[in-house]
């Protein structure tokens, strides 16, 4: 079943694929992973587990698949899932360019064509974490993970979403209510999903996860970003992003 937001977001990501294709080679070539819009290195923001060798991993909303490439170079066996044919075309071009191949599947992360309990790690840097309905993609991640498997996802922070206008950059005024926050539609930029922290914790627990950590990401001093929806002064006072870590109960 394809719901309206799935088709809408596919069109959005197909339309902006060229912009991400320009950045894909540098992301694939990076010696050390870096995270989020401020590109904070793994050594300062430890998103990946210290040892992923031998793990079956699924990246939910992989885009150009650089996270999966980082996992593969560290000995994991990743599978990249994405809703955009053009983003996956870039990912395949990068696989050929860097001679590093792993499965890439065109699919919505809310309905992944993989068997139950096939993964030790499910990860999303943005991707499914904001572009899929959490009431559908988080249960799907739980289905894919084996007991003891880890779910890690990086998304925009709740604070950012409360202060983001429909057009322009985040400010210091609350613009939307926290209670009931779920689906956000941006003019010409697709449909996102964001939950308050309490509801996210309850959802994860209902799906069989234990929350192990939540990192609220502060932009490093002097950091730069290619995105214009938040400024550095703002991001030094409040988190632009947050990283969730959960483990499926045995």
C-alpha positions in Angstrom: 0.0 0.0 0.0 1.3 3.4 -0.9 0.0 6.3 1.2 0.0 9.9 0.1 3.0 10.9 2.0 5.1 8.1 0.5 4.4 9.2 -3.0 4.8 12.9 -2.1 8.2 12.3 -0.5 9.3 10.1 -3.4 8.7 12.9 -5.8 10.5 15.4 -3.5 13.6 13.2 -3.1 13.7 12.4 -6.8 13.6 16.1 -7.6 16.5 17.0 -5.3 18.6 14.0 -6.1 21.1 16.0 -8.2 22.0 18.1 -5.2 22.8 15.1 -3.1 24.6 13.4 -6.0 27.1 16.2 -5.9 27.9 15.5 -2.3 27.9 11.7 -2.5 31.5 11.1 -3.5 32.9 13.1 -0.5 30.5 11.2 1.8 31.5 7.8 0.4 35.2 8.7 0.5 35.2 9.9 4.1 37.7 8.0 6.4 35.6 8.8 9.5 31.8 9.0 9.5 30.3 12.3 10.3 26.7 13.0 11.3 23.9 15.4 10.7 23.8 18.8 9.1 26.8 20.0 11.1 28.9 16.9 9.9 30.1 16.1 13.4 32.7 13.3 13.3 32.0 9.9 14.8 34.8 10.5 17.3 32.9 13.4 18.8 29.3 12.1 18.2 29.5 8.3 18.5 26.4 7.2 16.5 27.8 3.9 15.2 28.6 1.1 17.7 32.3 0.6 18.4 32.3 -2.8 16.7 29.9 -3.6 13.8 32.0 -6.4 12.2 29.8 -9.3 11.3 26.5 -7.6 11.9 23.6 -7.7 9.5 22.4 -4.1 9.1 19.6 -2.4 7.4 19.6 1.3 6.6 16.1 2.7 6.5 16.0 5.6 4.1 19.5 5.3 2.8 19.5 8.0 0.2 22.9 7.8 -1.5 23.9 5.0 0.9 27.0 6.5 2.4 26.0 5.3 5.9 25.8 1.7 4.6 29.1 2.2 2.9 30.7 3.2 6.3 29.1 0.1 7.9 30.4 -2.2 5.1 34.0 -0.8 5.5 33.8 -1.7 9.1 32.8 -5.3 8.4 29.0 -5.2 8.6 26.7 -6.6 6.0 24.4 -3.7 5.1 21.2 -3.5 3.0 20.1 -0.1 1.9 16.4 0.7 1.7 15.1 3.9 0.0 11.9 5.2 -1.5 13.5 7.3 -4.2 14.7 5.6 -7.5 16.9 8.6 -8.3 18.7 8.5 -4.9 19.3 4.8 -5.3 20.7 5.5 -8.8 23.3 7.7 -7.2 24.0 5.0 -4.6 24.6 2.4 -7.3 26.9 4.8 -9.2 28.9 5.3 -6.0 29.1 1.5 -5.5 30.7 1.2 -8.9 32.9 4.2 -8.4 34.3 2.9 -5.1 34.0 -0.8 -6.0 31.9 -1.5 -2.9 28.7 -3.4 -3.4 25.9 -4.4 -1.1 22.1 -4.8 -1.7 20.0 -1.7 -2.4 16.2 -2.1 -2.4 13.6 0.4 -3.7 11.0 0.3 -0.9 9.2 2.4 1.7 10.7 1.8 5.1 7.2 1.4 6.5 6.9 -1.8 4.5 10.3 -3.5 3.9 10.5 -6.6 1.7 12.8 -8.5 4.0 12.1 -11.4 6.4 11.4 -11.1 10.1 14.5 -11.1 12.4 17.0 -10.6 9.6 19.1 -7.8 11.1 21.2 -7.0 14.1 21.2 -3.3 13.5 18.7 -0.9 12.0 19.9 2.7 11.4 18.5 5.9 9.9 20.3 9.2 9.6 17.2 11.3 8.8 15.7 9.0 6.1 12.9 7.0 7.7 13.5 8.8 11.0 11.7 11.9 9.7 10.2 11.0 6.3 8.2 7.9 7.5 5.3 7.7 9.9 6.9 6.5 13.2 3.7 4.5 14.0 4.6 2.4 11.0 8.3 2.4 10.5 9.3 1.8 14.1 7.2 -1.4 14.4 8.7 -2.4 11.0 12.2 -1.9 12.4 11.2 -4.0 15.4 10.0 -6.8 13.0 13.3 -6.7 11.1 15.5 -6.9 14.2 16.6 -10.0 16.1 16.2 -10.0 19.9 19.0 -7.9 21.3 19.3 -6.0 18.0 19.9 -2.2 18.0 17.9 0.6 16.5 19.7 3.9 16.0 18.2 7.0 14.4 19.1 10.6 14.0 16.4 13.2 13.4 15.6 16.9 13.9 15.1 17.8 17.5 11.7 18.5 19.1 12.9 22.1 20.0 13.7 22.8 16.3 10.3 21.6 15.1 8.5 23.8 17.6 10.3 26.9 16.3 10.4 26.2 12.6 8.2 28.5 10.4 6.6 27.1 7.3 9.2 29.1 5.3 12.5 30.3 6.6 14.8 29.5 9.5 14.1 28.5 13.1 13.7 31.4 15.6 13.2 31.8 19.3 9.4 31.8 19.3 7.2 28.7 19.8 5.2 28.4 16.6 3.3 25.1 17.0 1.9 23.1 20.0 3.9 20.2 21.4 0.8 18.2 22.3 -0.4 16.2 19.3 2.7 16.9 17.2 3.0 14.1 14.6 2.7 15.0 10.9 4.2 18.2 9.4 3.7 19.3 5.8 6.1 21.8 4.4 5.3 23.9 1.3 6.8 22.1 -1.7 9.1 20.1 0.6 7.3 17.0 1.5 5.8 15.5 4.6 7.7 14.9 7.8 6.9 13.2 11.1 8.0 14.2 14.5 6.8 13.0 18.0 7.3 14.5 21.4 9.8 12.7 23.5 7.3 11.1 25.8 5.3 9.6 22.9 8.4 8.4 21.2 9.5 6.6 24.4 6.1 5.0 24.8 6.0 4.0 21.1 9.5 2.4 21.3 8.5 0.5 24.4 5.2 -0.8 22.9 7.3 -2.1 20.0 9.5 -4.1 22.3 12.4 -1.7 22.6 14.3 -0.5 25.6 15.6 3.1 25.2 19.3 3.1 26.0 20.3 6.7 25.3 19.2 10.0 23.7 21.9 12.5 22.6 20.7 16.0 22.0 23.2 17.3 19.5 24.8 20.7 20.0 26.5 22.2 16.9 30.3 22.6 17.5 31.7 26.1 17.8 32.4 27.5 14.4 30.6 24.7 12.6 29.1 25.3 9.1 26.2 23.7 7.3 24.9 23.6 3.7 21.3 23.9 5.0 19.5 27.2 5.7 16.7 26.2 8.1 18.7 26.9 11.2 21.7 29.2 12.1 24.7 28.4 14.2 23.8 30.8 17.0 20.5 29.0 17.4 22.2 25.6 17.3 24.7 26.5 20.0 21.8 27.2 22.4 19.4 24.4 21.5 19.8 21.0 19.8 19.2 21.0 16.1 19.2 17.2 16.1 18.8 14.2 18.4 20.1 10.7 18.2 18.0 7.8 19.7 19.5 4.5 20.8 17.2 1.5 21.5 17.6 -2.2 21.9 15.0 -4.9 21.1 14.2 -6.8 24.2 15.2 -10.5 24.2 
